Amino acid sequence: MHIRKLAGAVGAEITNIDLTQLNNLSFNEIRAALFSHGMIVIRDQNLTPEAHIALAERFGPIDINRFFAPVDTHPMIAEVRTKPEMTHVIGGTWHTDHSYDPAPAMCSILAARALPPFGGDTLFASMTAAYEGLSDGLTQTLRTLRAVHSDGSFAQSNVGIDAQTSAFRQPVVHPVVIAHPTTGAPCLYVNGDFTLNFEGWTP
């Protein structure tokens, strides 16, 4: 296994590894790389749905996405597909997956199946670096705040779920600054798609 840093703030590429043949040592190295670099890329894998689920379960319980159709008979895997008739592209702006859940997912595993010949990039940003770039006064203020998150933005999309269904939960509240559960690094926990406002502040 070889781990190569991709950028200054976030991201690493792991090569010489088969995700279907991971022993505990190799998995722990991958997990440590994810926590250290914030995002990892592992190319040229042939994961079946069963292998995809098995890999995810090694990280922890799977947070099932409620808004996208499942892959065939595997409801634990969401198929994120943009169709020509869609007027609003889910995930097209900066966001943190599942921040609208009471207990957000630890990470997401994205397996690219059909890619455009150009463009269509999935971009990542380090919210730890964003936090570290703020002034001391602003970080002190943000540490005292909590933010309201909601999945209501899906109601304006063409994802195919009625906004009145039980799939849409009540808003949840999370600290604006959280600590990574393993590294302890502080990071901002707000995003443009799902964060509505600071708790107690006017939206």
Residue frames as a rotation matrix with the C-alpha (Angstrom) as fourth column:
MET 1
0.579 0.816 0.000 0.00
0.816 -0.579 0.000 0.00
0.000 0.000 -1.000 0.00
HIS 2
-0.652 -0.748 0.124 1.22
0.750 -0.660 -0.035 3.48
0.108 0.070 0.992 -0.88
ILE 3
0.472 0.781 -0.409 -0.33
0.830 -0.550 -0.092 6.71
-0.297 -0.296 -0.908 0.45
ARG 4
-0.611 -0.646 0.457 0.35
0.774 -0.610 0.172 9.95
0.167 0.458 0.873 -1.45
LYS 5
-0.211 0.493 -0.844 -0.84
0.460 -0.712 -0.531 13.35
-0.862 -0.500 -0.077 -0.28
LEU 6
0.025 0.331 0.943 -2.85
0.999 -0.027 -0.017 15.12
0.020 0.943 -0.332 -3.00
ALA 7
0.271 0.159 0.949 -3.16
0.296 -0.952 0.075 18.70
0.916 0.261 -0.305 -1.74
GLY 8
-0.634 -0.651 0.417 -2.15
-0.121 -0.449 -0.885 20.99
0.764 -0.612 0.206 1.08
ALA 9
-0.500 0.500 0.707 -5.37
-0.859 -0.390 -0.332 20.98
0.110 -0.773 0.625 3.07
VAL 10
0.199 0.687 0.699 -7.27
-0.629 0.637 -0.446 17.80
-0.752 -0.351 0.558 2.24
GLY 11
0.856 0.374 -0.356 -6.95
-0.511 0.513 -0.689 14.56
-0.075 0.772 0.631 0.34
ALA 12
-0.306 -0.922 0.238 -4.66
-0.732 0.388 0.561 11.59
-0.609 -0.003 -0.793 -0.28
GLU 13
0.461 0.372 -0.805 -4.50
-0.816 0.535 -0.220 8.82
0.349 0.759 0.550 -2.87
ILE 14
0.036 -0.396 0.918 -3.97
-0.617 0.713 0.332 5.21
-0.786 -0.578 -0.219 -1.85
THR 15
0.351 -0.004 -0.936 -2.56
-0.874 0.357 -0.329 2.77
0.336 0.934 0.122 -4.41
ASN 16
-0.533 -0.584 -0.613 -1.48
-0.436 0.810 -0.393 -0.87
0.725 0.058 -0.686 -4.49
ILE 17
-0.827 0.348 0.441 -4.50
-0.339 0.317 -0.886 -2.07
-0.448 -0.882 -0.144 -2.53
ASP 18
-0.646 0.702 -0.299 -7.51
0.033 0.418 0.908 -4.28
0.763 0.576 -0.293 -3.21
LEU 19
-0.536 0.467 0.703 -10.47
-0.816 -0.500 -0.290 -3.22
0.217 -0.729 0.649 -1.07
THR 20
0.568 0.764 -0.305 -12.01
-0.659 0.644 0.388 -6.68
0.493 -0.019 0.870 -1.33
GLN 21
0.485 -0.491 -0.724 -8.93
0.442 0.852 -0.281 -8.30
0.754 -0.184 0.630 0.25
LEU 22
0.086 -0.437 0.895 -8.26
-0.542 -0.775 -0.326 -6.11
0.836 -0.457 -0.304 3.28
ASN 23
-0.094 -0.140 -0.986 -6.75
0.757 0.633 -0.161 -7.59
0.647 -0.761 0.046 6.41
ASN 24
0.711 0.462 -0.530 -7.13
0.703 -0.480 0.524 -5.69
-0.012 -0.745 -0.667 9.68
LEU 25
-0.125 -0.846 -0.518 -3.71
0.654 -0.463 0.599 -4.05
-0.746 -0.264 0.611 9.40
SER 26
-0.793 -0.161 0.588 -4.42
0.594 -0.418 0.687 -2.67
0.135 0.894 0.427 5.92
PHE 27
0.215 0.940 0.263 -7.88
0.731 -0.334 0.595 -1.48
0.648 0.064 -0.759 6.92
ASN 28
0.572 -0.029 -0.820 -6.47
0.717 -0.469 0.516 0.34
-0.399 -0.883 -0.247 9.95
GLU 29
-0.583 -0.806 -0.102 -3.94
0.598 -0.511 0.617 2.08
-0.549 0.298 0.780 7.69
ILE 30
-0.530 0.485 0.695 -6.74
0.608 -0.355 0.711 3.21
0.591 0.799 -0.107 5.37
ARG 31
0.545 0.779 -0.310 -8.82
0.754 -0.295 0.586 4.40
0.365 -0.554 -0.748 8.31
ALA 32
0.180 -0.574 -0.799 -5.86
0.694 -0.502 0.517 6.33
-0.697 -0.647 0.308 9.74
ALA 33
-0.800 -0.472 0.370 -5.20
0.585 -0.476 0.657 7.92
-0.134 0.742 0.657 6.34
LEU 34
-0.040 0.877 0.478 -8.83
0.699 -0.318 0.641 9.03
0.714 0.360 -0.600 6.10
PHE 35
0.721 0.339 -0.605 -8.68
0.690 -0.431 0.581 10.65
-0.064 -0.836 -0.545 9.52
SER 36
-0.116 -0.875 -0.471 -5.31
0.650 -0.425 0.630 12.26
-0.751 -0.233 0.618 8.81
HIS 37
-0.921 -0.340 0.190 -6.08
0.341 -0.470 0.814 13.60
-0.188 0.815 0.548 5.32
GLY 38
-0.511 0.788 -0.344 -9.85
-0.404 -0.573 -0.713 14.13
-0.759 -0.225 0.611 5.55
MET 39
0.693 0.667 -0.272 -10.57
-0.568 0.274 -0.776 12.41
-0.443 0.692 0.569 2.22
ILE 40
-0.399 -0.832 0.384 -8.97
-0.299 0.515 0.804 9.51
-0.867 0.206 -0.454 0.36
VAL 41
0.445 0.424 -0.789 -9.11
-0.885 0.071 -0.461 8.35
-0.140 0.903 0.406 -3.26
ILE 42
-0.369 -0.498 0.784 -8.67
-0.265 0.865 0.425 4.67
-0.891 -0.051 -0.452 -4.15
ARG 43
-0.037 0.321 -0.946 -8.86
-0.967 -0.249 -0.046 4.06
-0.250 0.914 0.320 -7.90
ASP 44
-0.268 -0.132 -0.954 -9.60
-0.761 0.636 0.126 1.03
0.590 0.760 -0.271 -10.08
GLN 45
-0.824 0.113 0.556 -11.65
-0.364 0.646 -0.671 -0.99
-0.435 -0.755 -0.490 -7.61
ASN 46
-0.560 0.670 -0.488 -14.37
-0.349 0.343 0.872 -3.44
0.751 0.659 0.042 -8.61
LEU 47
-0.918 0.238 0.317 -16.67
-0.283 0.165 -0.945 -3.42
-0.277 -0.957 -0.084 -5.60
THR 48
-0.514 0.843 -0.157 -19.86
0.480 0.435 0.762 -5.44
0.710 0.316 -0.629 -5.79
PRO 49
0.192 0.648 0.737 -22.74
-0.423 -0.623 0.658 -4.03
0.885 -0.438 0.155 -3.73
GLU 50
0.886 0.134 -0.445 -21.99
0.277 0.615 0.738 -6.68
0.372 -0.777 0.508 -1.10
ALA 51
-0.013 -0.975 -0.222 -18.32
0.952 0.056 -0.302 -5.68
0.306 -0.216 0.927 -0.96
HIS 52
-0.377 -0.023 0.926 -19.27
0.053 -0.999 -0.003 -2.00
0.925 0.048 0.377 -0.79
ILE 53
0.627 0.701 0.339 -21.53
-0.356 -0.130 0.926 -2.68
0.693 -0.701 0.168 2.21
ALA 54
0.723 -0.403 -0.561 -18.93
0.645 0.685 0.339 -4.89
0.248 -0.607 0.755 3.90
LEU 55
-0.369 -0.883 0.290 -16.31
0.715 -0.469 -0.518 -2.15
0.593 0.016 0.805 3.58
ALA 56
-0.144 0.390 0.910 -18.67
-0.294 -0.894 0.337 0.49
0.945 -0.219 0.243 4.96
GLU 57
0.823 0.556 -0.116 -19.61
-0.086 0.324 0.942 -1.67
0.562 -0.765 0.315 7.93
ARG 58
0.183 -0.835 -0.519 -15.96
0.888 0.367 -0.278 -1.90
0.423 -0.410 0.808 8.96
PHE 59
-0.667 -0.376 0.644 -16.08
0.155 -0.915 -0.373 1.85
0.729 -0.149 0.668 9.60
GLY 60
-0.909 0.410 0.068 -19.27
-0.160 -0.193 -0.968 1.61
-0.384 -0.891 0.241 11.66
PRO 61
-0.190 0.928 0.320 -23.08
0.585 0.369 -0.722 1.38
-0.789 0.050 -0.613 11.40
ILE 62
-0.793 -0.069 0.606 -24.41
0.592 -0.322 0.739 2.48
0.144 0.944 0.296 8.01
ASP 63
-0.446 0.637 -0.629 -26.55
-0.011 -0.706 -0.708 5.64
-0.895 -0.309 0.321 7.94
ILE 64
-0.393 0.334 0.857 -29.05
0.859 0.466 0.212 4.81
-0.329 0.819 -0.470 5.20
ASN 65
-0.965 0.037 -0.259 -29.85
-0.128 -0.931 0.342 7.70
-0.229 0.363 0.903 2.86
ARG 66
-0.323 0.937 0.132 -33.59
0.413 0.265 -0.871 8.35
-0.851 -0.227 -0.473 2.68
PHE 67
0.217 0.452 -0.865 -33.67
-0.328 -0.801 -0.501 10.49
-0.919 0.393 -0.026 -0.45
PHE 68
-0.268 -0.358 -0.894 -32.18
-0.961 0.032 0.275 8.44
-0.070 0.933 -0.353 -3.26
ALA 69
0.759 0.559 -0.333 -33.27
-0.608 0.792 -0.056 5.17
0.232 0.245 0.941 -4.79
PRO 70
0.337 -0.649 0.682 -31.35
-0.453 0.523 0.722 2.14
-0.825 -0.552 -0.118 -3.52
VAL 71
-0.410 -0.559 -0.721 -29.08
-0.912 0.243 0.330 0.15
-0.009 0.793 -0.609 -5.77
ASP 72
-0.432 0.300 -0.850 -31.11
-0.291 0.846 0.446 -2.83
0.854 0.440 -0.279 -6.98
THR 73
0.571 0.663 -0.484 -31.92
0.189 0.468 0.863 -4.93
0.799 -0.585 0.142 -3.90
HIS 74
-0.236 -0.745 -0.624 -29.38
0.900 0.075 -0.430 -3.19
0.367 -0.663 0.652 -1.64
PRO 75
0.681 0.657 0.323 -31.20
0.504 -0.741 0.443 -0.45
0.531 -0.139 -0.836 0.32
MET 76
0.549 -0.542 -0.636 -28.03
0.587 -0.292 0.755 0.39
-0.595 -0.788 0.158 2.26
ILE 77
-0.621 -0.775 0.120 -26.51
0.601 -0.372 0.708 1.88
-0.504 0.511 0.696 -0.91
ALA 78
0.402 0.736 -0.545 -27.98
0.166 -0.644 -0.747 5.06
-0.900 0.210 -0.381 -2.40
GLU 79
-0.138 -0.377 0.916 -27.75
0.979 0.087 0.183 5.69
-0.149 0.922 0.357 -6.14
VAL 80
0.083 0.065 -0.994 -26.93
0.157 -0.986 -0.051 9.36
-0.984 -0.151 -0.092 -6.64
ARG 81
-0.413 -0.121 0.903 -27.94
0.878 0.209 0.429 10.10
-0.241 0.970 0.020 -10.22
THR 82
-0.436 0.256 -0.862 -28.50
-0.193 -0.963 -0.188 13.39
-0.879 0.084 0.470 -12.03
LYS 83
-0.133 0.501 0.855 -31.21
0.844 0.509 -0.167 13.12
-0.519 0.700 -0.490 -14.67
PRO 84
-0.755 -0.235 0.612 -31.69
0.596 -0.634 0.492 15.53
0.272 0.736 0.619 -17.61
GLU 85
0.074 0.902 0.425 -35.11
0.447 -0.411 0.794 16.67
0.891 0.132 -0.434 -16.35
MET 86
0.240 -0.015 -0.971 -33.80
0.968 -0.075 0.241 17.67
-0.077 -0.997 -0.003 -12.91
THR 87
0.578 0.027 0.816 -33.88
0.272 -0.949 -0.161 21.42
0.769 0.315 -0.556 -12.29
HIS 88
0.571 -0.426 0.702 -31.99
-0.805 -0.460 0.375 21.24
0.163 -0.779 -0.606 -9.00
VAL 89
0.226 -0.587 -0.777 -28.92
-0.102 0.779 -0.619 19.06
0.969 0.219 0.116 -8.63
ILE 90
0.992 0.117 0.054 -28.64
-0.073 0.166 0.983 17.52
0.106 -0.979 0.173 -5.19
GLY 91
0.542 -0.836 -0.084 -25.17
0.578 0.298 0.760 18.07
-0.611 -0.460 0.644 -3.78
GLY 92
0.464 -0.332 0.821 -24.29
0.780 -0.288 -0.556 20.66
0.421 0.898 0.125 -6.39
THR 93
0.465 -0.333 0.820 -23.18
-0.395 -0.907 -0.144 23.16
0.792 -0.257 -0.554 -3.75
TRP 94
-0.614 -0.789 0.018 -20.90
-0.331 0.237 -0.913 22.87
0.716 -0.567 -0.407 -0.73
HIS 95
0.509 0.796 0.326 -22.38
-0.703 0.166 0.692 20.59
0.496 -0.582 0.644 1.91
THR 96
-0.717 -0.584 0.381 -21.65
-0.697 0.592 -0.405 18.02
0.011 -0.556 -0.831 4.58
ASP 97
-0.403 0.583 -0.705 -23.44
-0.171 0.709 0.684 14.71
0.899 0.396 -0.186 4.06
HIS 98
0.106 0.621 -0.776 -26.15
0.577 0.597 0.557 13.95
0.810 -0.507 -0.295 6.62
SER 99
-0.905 -0.416 0.091 -25.51
0.176 -0.561 -0.809 16.95
0.388 -0.716 0.580 8.88
TYR 100
-0.310 0.886 0.346 -29.32
-0.758 -0.450 0.473 17.09
0.574 -0.116 0.810 9.19
ASP 101
0.258 0.359 -0.897 -29.33
0.194 0.890 0.412 13.80
0.947 -0.280 0.160 11.13
PRO 102
0.919 0.108 0.379 -29.32
-0.337 -0.286 0.897 13.76
0.205 -0.952 -0.227 14.95
ALA 103
0.375 -0.851 0.368 -26.20
-0.108 0.354 0.929 11.56
-0.921 -0.388 0.041 14.82
PRO 104
0.633 -0.082 -0.770 -24.49
-0.755 -0.284 -0.590 12.36
-0.170 0.955 -0.242 11.49
ALA 105
0.950 -0.311 -0.008 -22.57
0.287 0.887 -0.360 9.71
0.119 0.340 0.933 9.57
MET 106
0.444 -0.866 -0.228 -18.85
0.242 -0.129 0.962 9.48
-0.863 -0.482 0.152 10.25
CYS 107
-0.608 -0.641 -0.469 -17.95
-0.350 -0.313 0.883 9.43
-0.713 0.701 -0.034 6.55
SER 108
0.632 0.752 -0.189 -19.30
-0.493 0.201 -0.846 8.69
-0.598 0.628 0.498 3.09
ILE 109
-0.446 -0.707 0.550 -18.05
0.099 0.571 0.815 6.13
-0.890 0.417 -0.185 0.57
LEU 110
0.462 0.558 -0.690 -18.60
-0.577 -0.401 -0.711 7.20
-0.674 0.726 0.137 -3.03
ALA 111
-0.338 -0.501 0.797 -18.11
0.351 0.718 0.601 4.65
-0.873 0.482 -0.067 -5.81
ALA 112
-0.145 0.236 -0.961 -18.14
-0.718 -0.693 -0.062 6.34
-0.681 0.681 0.270 -9.23
ARG 113
-0.057 0.234 0.971 -19.91
0.347 0.916 -0.200 4.15
-0.936 0.326 -0.133 -11.81
ALA 114
0.308 0.189 0.932 -20.65
0.950 -0.118 -0.290 6.47
0.055 0.975 -0.216 -14.74
LEU 115
-0.065 -0.466 -0.882 -18.53
0.465 -0.796 0.387 9.56
-0.883 -0.386 0.268 -15.32
PRO 116
0.924 0.341 -0.174 -18.82
0.037 -0.531 -0.847 12.35
-0.381 0.776 -0.503 -17.91
PRO 117
0.560 -0.748 0.356 -15.97
0.750 0.275 -0.602 12.75
0.352 0.604 0.715 -20.40
PHE 118
-0.620 -0.722 0.308 -15.02
0.446 -0.647 -0.619 16.03
0.646 -0.246 0.723 -18.71
GLY 119
-0.391 0.445 0.806 -16.21
-0.664 -0.743 0.088 18.11
0.638 -0.500 0.586 -15.76
GLY 120
0.541 0.736 -0.406 -18.50
-0.196 0.580 0.791 16.66
0.818 -0.348 0.458 -13.17
ASP 121
-0.482 -0.858 -0.174 -15.83
0.006 0.196 -0.981 16.96
0.876 -0.474 -0.089 -10.50
THR 122
0.733 0.534 -0.421 -16.57
0.440 0.099 0.892 16.16
0.518 -0.840 -0.162 -6.88
LEU 123
-0.075 -0.763 0.642 -14.75
-0.127 -0.632 -0.765 18.75
0.989 -0.139 -0.049 -4.77
PHE 124
0.491 0.148 -0.858 -13.71
0.770 0.387 0.507 18.54
0.407 -0.910 0.076 -1.14
ALA 125
0.159 -0.419 0.894 -12.70
-0.285 -0.886 -0.364 21.17
0.945 -0.197 -0.260 1.42
SER 126
-0.416 -0.377 -0.828 -11.10
0.690 0.462 -0.557 20.96
0.592 -0.803 0.069 4.85
MET 127
0.586 0.679 0.442 -13.30
0.148 -0.626 0.765 22.51
0.797 -0.383 -0.467 7.51
THR 128
0.581 -0.532 -0.616 -10.38
0.757 0.076 0.648 22.16
-0.298 -0.843 0.447 9.92
ALA 129
-0.527 -0.785 0.326 -8.26
0.850 -0.484 0.210 24.39
-0.007 0.388 0.922 7.67
ALA 130
-0.036 0.609 0.792 -11.22
0.392 -0.721 0.572 26.76
0.919 0.331 -0.213 7.37
TYR 131
0.871 0.353 -0.342 -11.45
0.422 -0.181 0.888 26.97
0.252 -0.918 -0.307 11.15
GLU 132
0.204 -0.891 -0.406 -7.70
0.872 -0.023 0.489 27.48
-0.445 -0.454 0.772 11.54
GLY 133
-0.495 -0.405 0.769 -7.84
0.786 -0.587 0.197 30.36
0.371 0.701 0.609 9.06
LEU 134
0.517 0.772 0.370 -10.22
0.462 -0.616 0.638 32.40
0.721 -0.160 -0.675 11.22
SER 135
-0.214 -0.551 0.807 -9.19
-0.407 -0.700 -0.586 35.07
0.888 -0.454 -0.075 13.70
ASP 136
-0.883 -0.167 -0.438 -8.93
0.304 0.506 -0.807 34.19
0.357 -0.846 -0.396 17.40
GLY 137
-0.789 0.614 0.017 -11.87
-0.463 -0.576 -0.674 36.44
-0.404 -0.540 0.738 18.20
LEU 138
-0.080 0.792 -0.605 -14.12
-0.953 0.118 0.280 34.82
0.293 0.599 0.745 15.61
THR 139
-0.370 -0.077 -0.926 -13.20
-0.053 0.997 -0.062 31.28
0.928 0.026 -0.373 16.66
GLN 140
-0.992 0.027 -0.127 -13.97
0.128 0.044 -0.991 32.16
-0.021 -0.999 -0.047 20.28
THR 141
-0.458 0.879 -0.131 -17.39
-0.816 -0.474 -0.329 33.45
-0.351 -0.044 0.935 19.25
LEU 142
-0.040 0.453 -0.891 -18.17
-0.781 0.542 0.311 30.46
0.623 0.708 0.332 17.04
ARG 143
-0.771 -0.316 -0.553 -17.27
0.044 0.840 -0.541 28.04
0.635 -0.442 -0.634 19.83
THR 144
-0.874 0.481 0.063 -20.19
-0.167 -0.175 -0.970 29.41
-0.456 -0.859 0.233 21.85
LEU 145
-0.236 0.820 -0.522 -22.74
-0.937 -0.334 -0.100 28.89
-0.257 0.465 0.847 19.06
ARG 146
-0.524 0.214 0.824 -24.92
0.241 0.966 -0.097 26.03
-0.817 0.148 -0.558 17.88
ALA 147
-0.735 0.209 -0.645 -26.45
-0.656 -0.461 0.598 25.79
-0.172 0.862 0.476 14.41
VAL 148
0.134 0.886 0.443 -29.77
-0.379 0.459 -0.803 24.46
-0.915 -0.060 0.398 13.13
HIS 149
-0.866 -0.418 -0.274 -29.59
-0.431 0.350 0.832 21.87
-0.252 0.839 -0.483 10.32
SER 150
0.128 0.961 0.247 -32.46
-0.411 0.278 -0.868 20.61
-0.903 0.010 0.430 8.17
ASP 151
-0.712 -0.291 0.639 -33.04
0.384 0.600 0.702 18.32
-0.588 0.745 -0.316 5.19
GLY 152
0.249 0.936 -0.249 -35.80
0.295 -0.318 -0.901 20.62
-0.922 0.151 -0.356 3.93
SER 153
-0.230 -0.383 -0.895 -33.71
-0.692 -0.583 0.427 21.66
-0.685 0.717 -0.131 0.93
PHE 154
-0.922 -0.059 0.383 -34.64
0.168 0.829 0.534 18.33
-0.349 0.556 -0.754 -0.62
ALA 155
-0.010 1.000 -0.001 -38.20
0.548 0.005 -0.837 19.64
-0.837 -0.009 -0.548 -0.85
GLN 156
0.438 0.130 -0.889 -37.08
-0.478 -0.804 -0.353 22.07
-0.761 0.580 -0.290 -3.56
SER 157
-0.636 -0.752 -0.174 -35.38
-0.587 0.326 0.741 19.32
-0.501 0.573 -0.649 -5.56
ASN 158
0.237 0.654 -0.718 -36.59
-0.932 0.361 0.021 16.80
0.273 0.665 0.695 -8.10
VAL 159
-0.740 -0.658 0.135 -35.33
-0.667 0.697 -0.261 13.92
0.078 -0.283 -0.956 -6.02
GLY 160
-0.449 0.640 -0.624 -38.81
-0.214 0.601 0.770 12.47
0.868 0.479 -0.132 -5.94
ILE 161
-0.563 0.264 -0.783 -39.87
0.788 0.457 -0.413 12.66
0.249 -0.849 -0.465 -2.29
ASP 162
0.323 0.788 0.524 -42.86
0.407 -0.616 0.675 14.64
0.854 -0.004 -0.520 -1.09
ALA 163
-0.558 -0.601 0.572 -41.83
-0.180 -0.585 -0.790 17.26
0.810 -0.544 0.218 1.45
GLN 164
0.098 0.687 0.720 -44.76
-0.930 -0.194 0.312 16.26
0.354 -0.701 0.620 3.64
THR 165
0.577 0.118 -0.808 -43.68
-0.037 0.992 0.118 12.65
0.816 -0.038 0.577 4.01
SER 166
0.987 -0.153 0.042 -42.08
-0.025 0.112 0.993 11.27
-0.157 -0.982 0.107 7.13
ALA 167
0.431 -0.886 0.171 -38.73
0.845 0.329 -0.422 11.18
0.318 0.327 0.890 5.33
PHE 168
-0.100 -0.435 0.895 -38.29
0.079 -0.900 -0.429 14.82
0.992 0.028 0.124 6.30
ARG 169
-0.026 -0.009 -1.000 -37.35
0.949 0.314 -0.028 15.13
0.314 -0.949 0.001 9.93
GLN 170
0.952 0.266 -0.150 -37.52
0.305 -0.854 0.421 18.03
-0.016 -0.446 -0.895 12.30
PRO 171
0.491 -0.816 0.304 -34.47
-0.323 -0.495 -0.806 20.31
0.809 0.298 -0.507 12.27
VAL 172
0.673 -0.389 -0.628 -31.57
0.719 0.542 0.435 19.27
0.171 -0.745 0.645 14.49
VAL 173
0.878 -0.391 0.275 -28.98
-0.434 -0.893 0.116 21.34
0.201 -0.222 -0.954 16.32
HIS 174
0.588 -0.776 -0.227 -25.22
0.775 0.621 -0.116 20.76
0.232 -0.108 0.967 16.33
PRO 175
0.385 -0.558 -0.735 -22.28
0.334 -0.658 0.675 22.80
-0.860 -0.506 -0.067 17.69
VAL 176
0.948 -0.088 -0.307 -20.80
-0.304 -0.541 -0.784 25.17
-0.097 0.836 -0.540 15.14
VAL 177
-0.010 -0.984 -0.180 -17.33
-0.886 0.092 -0.454 23.97
0.463 0.155 -0.873 16.10
ILE 178
0.949 0.284 0.134 -16.86
-0.314 0.860 0.402 20.25
-0.001 -0.424 0.906 16.69
ALA 179
-0.054 -0.977 0.207 -13.82
-0.894 0.140 0.427 18.10
-0.446 -0.162 -0.880 17.45
HIS 180
0.037 -0.010 -0.999 -12.90
-0.700 0.713 -0.033 15.13
0.713 0.701 0.019 15.29
PRO 181
0.833 0.439 0.337 -13.78
-0.536 0.484 0.692 12.08
0.140 -0.757 0.638 17.40
THR 182
0.803 -0.583 -0.123 -10.40
0.586 0.810 -0.017 10.42
0.110 -0.059 0.992 16.75
THR 183
-0.095 -0.919 0.383 -7.85
0.754 -0.317 -0.575 13.16
0.649 0.234 0.723 16.11
GLY 184
0.080 0.214 -0.973 -9.48
0.890 -0.455 -0.027 15.81
-0.449 -0.864 -0.227 18.29
ALA 185
-0.867 -0.450 0.216 -8.88
0.497 -0.736 0.460 18.44
-0.048 0.506 0.861 15.61
PRO 186
-0.225 0.814 -0.535 -11.44
0.189 -0.502 -0.844 21.29
-0.956 -0.291 -0.041 15.73
CYS 187
-0.900 -0.028 0.436 -13.46
0.436 -0.107 0.893 22.01
0.022 0.994 0.109 12.60
LEU 188
-0.667 0.719 -0.198 -16.42
-0.690 -0.695 -0.200 24.08
-0.281 0.003 0.960 11.47
TYR 189
-0.814 0.468 0.344 -19.65
0.502 0.865 0.012 22.12
-0.292 0.183 -0.939 11.27
VAL 190
0.123 0.819 -0.560 -21.84
-0.120 -0.548 -0.828 24.30
-0.985 0.169 0.031 9.08
ASN 191
-0.773 -0.370 0.516 -22.63
0.448 0.257 0.856 24.10
-0.449 0.893 -0.033 5.37
GLY 192
-0.862 0.340 -0.377 -24.58
-0.466 -0.823 0.324 25.94
-0.200 0.455 0.868 2.72
ASP 193
-0.620 0.635 -0.461 -27.07
-0.166 0.468 0.868 23.20
0.767 0.615 -0.184 1.88
PHE 194
-0.013 0.640 -0.769 -28.33
0.553 0.645 0.527 22.07
0.833 -0.418 -0.363 5.27
THR 195
-0.612 -0.210 -0.762 -27.45
0.775 -0.351 -0.526 24.74
-0.157 -0.913 0.377 7.87
LEU 196
0.283 0.845 0.454 -30.35
0.850 -0.440 0.290 27.15
0.444 0.304 -0.843 8.36
ASN 197
0.436 -0.086 0.896 -29.15
-0.278 -0.960 0.043 29.53
0.856 -0.268 -0.442 11.05
PHE 198
-0.787 -0.615 -0.043 -27.45
-0.074 0.162 -0.984 29.83
0.613 -0.771 -0.173 14.40
GLU 199
-0.167 0.738 -0.654 -29.67
0.858 0.436 0.273 28.67
0.487 -0.515 -0.706 17.24
GLY 200
0.113 0.328 -0.938 -31.55
0.819 -0.565 -0.098 31.65
-0.562 -0.757 -0.333 18.65
TRP 201
-0.707 -0.375 -0.600 -30.65
-0.034 -0.829 0.558 33.87
-0.706 0.415 0.573 15.70
THR 202
0.376 0.847 -0.376 -33.01
-0.437 -0.196 -0.878 35.00
-0.817 0.494 0.297 12.97
PRO 203
0.192 -0.289 0.938 -32.69
0.665 0.741 0.092 32.78
-0.722 0.606 0.334 9.86
